[in-house]
Amino acid sequence: MKAFTADLRLSKIEPIDQAGRRVDFHSLRMTFSTMLAANRVSQREAPALMRRRDPRLTANVYTDERVLPLAAVLRGCPTFPTQTHRHPNRSR
């Protein structure tokens, strides 16, 4: 942690961000994992890139779902017809 703090200082990065969150090694891991998820890296590839064995840890602890492009993902899903069709053998 001393080396990390020294690196922050040398890079002129404040140890507390504008939202009041502490910048540390784990926050960088969370950012990396979230970026992987946002770019649709598979659940098999992301833990490997993060050097983790358990994909649940990567998905549930190190990924911040609040910043994932969930609305864009939904817009990319196929849609179903909204018009109702009458069955040719049924009468109404």
KOLMI-439705 format. One record per residue (C-alpha): x, y, z negated; residue in one letter; residue number from 0. Coordinates in nm, 3 decimals. Last residue first. Example, Ala and Ser with C-alpha at 12.3 -4.5 7.8 and 13.67 -1.06 7.14 Angstrom:
2
         x         y         z   resn   resi
     1.367    -0.106    -0.714      S      1
     1.230    -0.450    -0.780      A      0
END
This chain:
92
         x         y         z   resn   resi
    -6.471    -1.332     3.201      R     91
    -6.433    -1.630     3.428      S     90
    -6.142    -1.865     3.416      R     89
    -6.008    -2.069     3.705      N     88
    -5.789    -1.795     3.857      P     87
    -5.628    -1.710     3.520      H     86
    -5.642    -1.339     3.481      R     85
    -5.312    -1.156     3.445      H     84
    -5.239    -0.908     3.171      T     83
    -4.998    -0.628     3.259      Q     82
    -4.716    -0.579     3.014      T     81
    -4.465    -0.785     3.207      P     80
    -4.177    -0.898     2.988      F     79
    -3.855    -0.706     2.962      T     78
    -3.499    -0.828     2.984      P     77
    -3.262    -0.697     2.718      C     76
    -3.026    -0.411     2.806      G     75
    -3.239    -0.150     2.630      R     74
    -3.215    -0.363     2.316      L     73
    -2.835    -0.357     2.330      V     72
    -2.841     0.019     2.381      A     71
    -3.057     0.060     2.070      A     70
    -2.817    -0.157     1.867      L     69
    -2.506     0.042     1.958      P     68
    -2.325    -0.054     1.636      L     67
    -2.258     0.227     1.389      V     66
    -2.483     0.114     1.105      R     65
    -2.378    -0.248     1.162      E     64
    -2.045    -0.184     0.992      D     63
    -1.844    -0.500     1.057      T     62
    -1.579    -0.612     0.804      Y     61
    -1.801    -0.773     0.544      V     60
    -2.083    -0.956     0.720      N     59
    -1.945    -1.023     1.069      A     58
    -1.576    -1.075     0.987      T     57
    -1.651    -1.261     0.666      L     56
    -1.908    -1.475     0.846      R     55
    -1.651    -1.558     1.118      P     54
    -1.442    -1.743     0.855      D     53
    -1.087    -1.816     0.963      R     52
    -0.955    -1.461     0.982      R     51
    -0.660    -1.335     1.183      R     50
    -0.848    -1.024     1.299      M     49
    -0.812    -1.125     1.664      L     48
    -0.913    -1.479     1.574      A     47
    -1.208    -1.351     1.372      P     46
    -1.323    -1.148     1.676      A     45
    -1.279    -1.423     1.937      E     44
    -1.526    -1.678     1.802      R     43
    -1.799    -1.429     1.723      Q     42
    -1.761    -1.299     2.077      S     41
    -1.637    -0.949     2.162      V     40
    -1.948    -0.747     2.246      R     39
    -1.777    -0.407     2.263      N     38
    -1.965    -0.286     1.957      A     37
    -1.859    -0.604     1.776      A     36
    -1.490    -0.545     1.851      L     35
    -1.519    -0.180     1.749      M     34
    -1.684    -0.285     1.423      T     33
    -1.403    -0.533     1.352      S     32
    -1.136    -0.271     1.418      F     31
    -1.310    -0.007     1.206      T     30
    -1.355    -0.255     0.922      M     29
    -0.989    -0.358     0.943      R     28
    -0.892     0.011     0.932      L     27
    -1.112     0.059     0.625      S     26
    -0.940    -0.243     0.472      H     25
    -0.594    -0.089     0.510      F     24
    -0.699     0.235     0.346      D     23
    -0.875     0.561     0.426      V     22
    -1.096     0.656     0.131      R     21
    -1.440     0.779     0.226      R     20
    -1.546     1.135     0.146      G     19
    -1.735     1.188     0.472      A     18
    -1.457     1.413     0.603      Q     17
    -1.198     1.137     0.547      D     16
    -0.991     1.080     0.232      I     15
    -0.625     0.974     0.268      P     14
    -0.569     1.265     0.509      E     13
    -0.375     1.168     0.820      I     12
    -0.061     1.374     0.880      K     11
     0.111     1.081     1.053      S     10
     0.393     1.086     0.796      L      9
     0.138     1.107     0.513      R      8
    -0.062     0.817     0.653      L      7
     0.256     0.614     0.703      D      6
     0.362     0.685     0.344      A      5
     0.021     0.565     0.220      T      4
     0.059     0.247     0.426      F      3
     0.411     0.189     0.294      A      2
     0.292     0.234    -0.064      K      1
     0.000     0.000     0.000      M      0
END
